[in-house]
Amino acid sequence: MVDVAGHLGATLIALSPIWFLVDLRAAVTGILVGLPLGLLPDVDIWLKKVFPTIHHHGVTHTIVFVTLVSAVAALIVTPALLSLRKDTHRNRIGRPYLFTFAISWVASLSHIFGDMLASPDIVRYQPVEPFWPLYHQPITVDVIYYNAFVWNAGLLAVGVVLNLALWRWR
């Protein structure tokens, strides 16, 4: 598990191809919508206070959860985004629901991947099982220490610089 800065950096890196896929306004919107959704799998930290059977890196850190929640988030966020638009054309984003779903899905998957990079044997959390319930095999890459400032700040810095460079390039 990386910290919040690392997760935001991983989200920015994962969403950076958006600059090549849509127009400038839609790309900025996608980045702004995706950043908080990149923290979504950590909702289990608060859920376990209400439901004691939930644990960190459990069900909310799976592809099944991310897909279902992304579908619901897109249903909620898409109308709000469309209401902010001054034009009535849908040509800026194309298919707004699919756009919002993809942003949420990619952002949340980047969170899971970020957690797989950390050392679960050192931290107090269990390793991530992203393919649960199909496979109960934890997956760890084990390249960074959980609270390593250099890694977390580095991920954030790379994400910010990459997106600023792509924005400027556009």
C-alpha positions in Angstrom: 0.0 0.0 0.0 1.3 3.4 -0.9 0.1 6.5 0.8 -2.4 9.1 -0.5 0.3 11.0 -2.5 1.5 7.8 -4.1 -2.1 6.8 -5.0 -2.7 10.2 -6.5 0.5 9.9 -8.5 -0.4 6.5 -9.8 -3.9 7.7 -10.7 -2.4 10.6 -12.7 0.0 8.3 -14.5 -2.7 5.8 -15.3 -5.0 8.5 -16.6 -2.4 10.3 -18.7 -3.3 8.7 -22.0 -6.6 10.7 -21.8 -4.7 13.6 -23.3 -4.5 11.7 -26.6 -8.0 10.4 -26.6 -10.3 13.4 -26.1 -10.3 17.1 -26.4 -8.7 19.4 -23.9 -11.8 20.2 -21.8 -12.8 16.6 -21.6 -9.3 15.6 -20.6 -9.1 18.1 -17.7 -12.6 17.0 -16.6 -11.5 13.3 -16.7 -8.4 14.0 -14.6 -10.4 16.0 -12.0 -13.0 13.3 -11.8 -10.5 10.5 -11.7 -8.3 11.8 -8.9 -10.8 11.2 -6.1 -12.0 8.0 -7.6 -8.4 6.7 -7.5 -8.7 6.6 -3.8 -12.0 4.7 -3.9 -10.7 1.2 -2.9 -9.6 2.6 0.4 -13.3 3.0 1.4 -12.8 -0.2 3.3 -10.9 1.7 6.0 -14.2 3.4 6.9 -16.4 0.5 6.1 -14.6 -1.8 8.6 -15.7 0.6 11.4 -19.3 -0.3 10.6 -18.8 -3.8 9.3 -16.2 -5.7 11.4 -15.8 -8.5 8.8 -14.4 -6.1 6.2 -10.6 -5.7 6.2 -8.2 -3.5 4.4 -7.1 -4.9 1.0 -10.1 -7.2 1.0 -13.2 -7.0 -1.2 -12.8 -3.3 -2.1 -9.4 -4.0 -3.7 -10.7 -6.4 -6.3 -11.5 -6.0 -10.0 -15.1 -7.1 -9.4 -15.6 -4.3 -6.8 -13.9 -1.7 -8.9 -16.0 -2.6 -12.0 -19.3 -2.6 -10.1 -18.6 0.7 -8.3 -17.3 2.3 -11.5 -20.6 1.5 -13.1 -22.6 3.0 -10.3 -20.3 6.0 -10.0 -20.7 6.7 -13.7 -24.5 6.6 -13.3 -24.1 9.3 -10.6 -21.3 11.4 -12.0 -22.3 11.5 -15.7 -25.6 13.5 -15.2 -23.7 16.0 -13.0 -21.0 16.4 -15.7 -23.5 16.9 -18.4 -25.4 19.5 -16.4 -22.2 21.6 -16.2 -21.9 21.7 -20.0 -23.1 24.9 -21.7 -23.6 23.2 -25.1 -26.1 20.6 -25.8 -23.9 18.6 -28.1 -22.3 15.4 -27.0 -19.4 15.5 -29.3 -16.9 16.7 -26.8 -16.9 13.5 -24.8 -18.6 11.1 -27.2 -20.4 8.6 -25.0 -20.4 10.3 -21.6 -21.4 7.3 -19.5 -18.6 5.1 -21.0 -16.2 8.0 -20.6 -17.0 8.4 -16.9 -17.0 4.6 -16.3 -13.5 4.3 -18.0 -12.1 7.1 -15.9 -13.4 5.6 -12.7 -12.3 2.1 -13.6 -8.8 3.1 -14.7 -8.3 5.3 -11.6 -9.5 2.6 -9.2 -7.3 -0.1 -10.9 -4.3 2.2 -10.5 -5.0 2.2 -6.8 -5.0 -1.6 -6.6 -1.8 -1.8 -8.7 -0.2 0.8 -6.3 -1.0 -1.4 -3.4 0.4 -4.4 -5.1 3.7 -2.5 -5.4 4.1 -2.2 -1.6 5.7 -4.7 0.8 2.8 -6.5 2.6 5.2 -8.6 4.7 6.4 -5.4 6.4 3.1 -3.5 6.8 0.1 -4.6 8.9 -2.2 -5.1 5.9 -2.8 -8.3 4.0 -1.6 -8.6 0.4 -4.0 -7.6 -2.4 -6.1 -10.4 -4.1 -7.3 -8.5 -7.2 -8.9 -11.5 -8.9 -11.0 -12.5 -6.0 -13.5 -14.3 -6.0 -12.2 -16.2 -9.1 -8.7 -16.7 -7.6 -7.6 -16.5 -4.0 -4.0 -15.8 -4.9 -2.4 -12.7 -3.5 -0.4 -10.7 -5.9 2.6 -8.6 -4.8 5.3 -7.0 -6.7 7.1 -5.9 -3.6 9.2 -3.1 -4.9 8.5 -0.2 -2.5 8.1 0.2 1.3 4.6 1.4 2.4 5.5 4.8 3.7 8.6 5.5 1.6 8.5 9.2 1.1 10.8 9.1 -2.0 8.5 6.6 -3.8 5.3 8.3 -2.9 6.5 11.8 -3.6 8.2 10.4 -6.7 5.0 8.9 -8.0 3.1 12.1 -7.4 5.8 14.2 -9.0 6.0 12.0 -12.1 2.2 12.0 -12.4 2.0 15.8 -12.1 4.9 16.5 -14.5 3.6 13.9 -17.1 0.1 15.4 -17.1 1.4 19.0 -17.3 3.7 18.1 -20.1 0.9 16.4 -22.1 -1.5 19.3 -21.3 1.1 21.8 -22.6 1.8 19.6 -25.6 -1.9 19.7 -26.5 
